[in-house]
Amino acid sequence: LLHDETRQGWQEWFSKAGVEGRDVGSGPVFADFNILATAVIAGHGVALCPVEVFREELRRGDLVVLSDISTDDDKGYFLTMSAQPSSAEA
């Protein structure tokens, strides 16, 4: 999980998804949403991103919305990931 600097979004997202008891605080933290989105596009993980800020990346398919569960309802943050699968083996 990739985080913005507040680290609060994932806890809210998992709670709305009905998933409890997960350690959602670990993972890289990014102070800037553009850098966060760049990390997602590069295949480093998934993030909660403001849809309005990344409309172009979504339109191009660089980012995709993975769930209709949003956080911070007045800002429209959605779970996003790169449209291209990571080449790293699991």
Secondary structure, 3 states (H helix, E strand, C coil): CCEECCCCHHHHHHHHCCCCCCCCCCCCEECCHHHHHHHHHCCCCCEEEECCCCHHHHHHCCEEEEEEEEECCCCCEEEEEECCCCCCCC
